[in-house]
Amino acid sequence: MNLNALRNMSYGMYIVSSGKDGLGNGQIANTVFQITSDPTVIGVSINKQNLTHEFIEKSKGFSLSILNTDADFKFIGNFGFKSGRDIDKFQNINVKHTSLDIPVVLDNTCAWIECKVINSVDCGTHTLFLGELTDCDVLNESEPMTYSYYHKVVKGKSPKTAPTFINN
Ligand SMILES: Cc1cc2nc3c(=O)[nH]c(=O)nc-3n(C[C@H](O)[C@H](O)[C@H](O)COP(=O)(O)O)c2cc1C
């Protein structure tokens, strides 16, 4: 079996955020996809160890901030290799709050989407949260970053907590 086959699957790059009662956190996720259009339902796969997982379970909501190609490794590393349990990831970052009080990142992003959780699937290490679209907006015309661009151009890696981690 050649696990490199999995490297040929395509994804985007997102900050999945959640929060409640004035507290908020965000993490990098590539395993994000639209499932239906009417109503619009979006799936996100979130590691059970992540603080973001805890916030999504508690608040029953999440946002996606769609990264653009200006996001460098330092910016992505802040959200993808550190936990909000140890640092305030939104310090010195431009953030706005949606009507459901969920943070949305305005730096290095081109659009945002807000969802309320309508279902979830226990997938072992991860939970697949299914969210129905509640609000969204385009911020600018910049180019969305793909997972492939992150590996090939930003020269970044994925940690063990990512659903697409491959150990080689
Ligand atoms: C490129 C990349 C892709 C990632 N994709 C996911 C993902 O789809 N789901 C996930 O749970 N974690 C993913 N991660 C890992 C989380 O971003 C990471 O575990 C983060 O530190 C969790 O932060 P938190 O504890 O503050 O929620 C990814 C990380 C990177 C760098």
The ligand as an SDF file (V2000), in Angstrom:
LIG
                    3D

 31 33  0  0  0  0  0  0  0  0999 V2000
   -1.6670   22.4410    7.5610 C   0  0  0  0  0  0  0  0  0  0  0  0
   -2.4010   22.0100    8.7940 C   0  0  0  0  0  0  0  0  0  0  0  0
   -3.6260   21.3630    8.6700 C   0  0  0  0  0  0  0  0  0  0  0  0
   -4.3420   20.9700    9.8080 C   0  0  0  0  0  0  0  0  0  0  0  0
   -5.5730   20.3800    9.6560 N   0  0  0  0  0  0  0  0  0  0  0  0
   -6.2840   20.0430   10.7590 C   0  0  0  0  0  0  0  0  0  0  0  0
   -7.6180   19.5500   10.6270 C   0  0  0  0  0  0  0  0  0  0  0  0
   -8.1950   19.4750    9.5360 O   0  0  0  0  0  0  0  0  0  0  0  0
   -8.2610   19.1860   11.7700 N   0  0  0  0  0  0  0  0  0  0  0  0
   -7.6710   19.2710   13.0130 C   0  0  0  0  0  0  0  0  0  0  0  0
   -8.3060   18.9250   14.0200 O   0  0  0  0  0  0  0  0  0  0  0  0
   -6.4180   19.7700   13.1550 N   0  0  0  0  0  0  0  0  0  0  0  0
   -5.7340   20.1720   12.0650 C   0  0  0  0  0  0  0  0  0  0  0  0
   -4.4950   20.7410   12.2060 N   0  0  0  0  0  0  0  0  0  0  0  0
   -3.8950   20.8030   13.5510 C   0  0  0  0  0  0  0  0  0  0  0  0
   -4.4260   21.9210   14.4400 C   0  0  0  0  0  0  0  0  0  0  0  0
   -4.4040   23.1610   13.7870 O   0  0  0  0  0  0  0  0  0  0  0  0
   -3.5530   21.9520   15.7180 C   0  0  0  0  0  0  0  0  0  0  0  0
   -3.6970   20.7260   16.4270 O   0  0  0  0  0  0  0  0  0  0  0  0
   -3.8130   23.1350   16.6320 C   0  0  0  0  0  0  0  0  0  0  0  0
   -2.6660   23.3200   17.4330 O   0  0  0  0  0  0  0  0  0  0  0  0
   -5.0170   22.9680   17.5530 C   0  0  0  0  0  0  0  0  0  0  0  0
   -5.1510   24.1310   18.3130 O   0  0  0  0  0  0  0  0  0  0  0  0
   -6.1330   24.3400   19.5650 P   0  0  0  0  0  0  0  0  0  0  0  0
   -5.7550   23.3540   20.6380 O   0  0  0  0  0  0  0  0  0  0  0  0
   -5.8750   25.7530   19.9700 O   0  0  0  0  0  0  0  0  0  0  0  0
   -7.5440   24.1230   19.0980 O   0  0  0  0  0  0  0  0  0  0  0  0
   -3.7860   21.1890   11.0970 C   0  0  0  0  0  0  0  0  0  0  0  0
   -2.5560   21.8610   11.2280 C   0  0  0  0  0  0  0  0  0  0  0  0
   -1.8780   22.2770   10.0890 C   0  0  0  0  0  0  0  0  0  0  0  0
   -0.5640   23.0150   10.2470 C   0  0  0  0  0  0  0  0  0  0  0  0
  1  2  1  0
  2  3  1  0
  2 30  2  0
  3  4  2  0
  4  5  1  0
  4 28  1  0
  5  6  2  0
  6  7  1  0
  6 13  1  0
  7  8  2  0
  7  9  1  0
  9 10  1  0
 10 11  2  0
 10 12  1  0
 12 13  2  0
 13 14  1  0
 14 15  1  0
 14 28  1  0
 15 16  1  0
 16 17  1  0
 16 18  1  0
 18 19  1  0
 18 20  1  0
 20 21  1  0
 20 22  1  0
 22 23  1  0
 23 24  1  0
 24 25  2  0
 24 26  1  0
 24 27  1  0
 28 29  2  0
 29 30  1  0
 30 31  1  0
M  END
$$$$
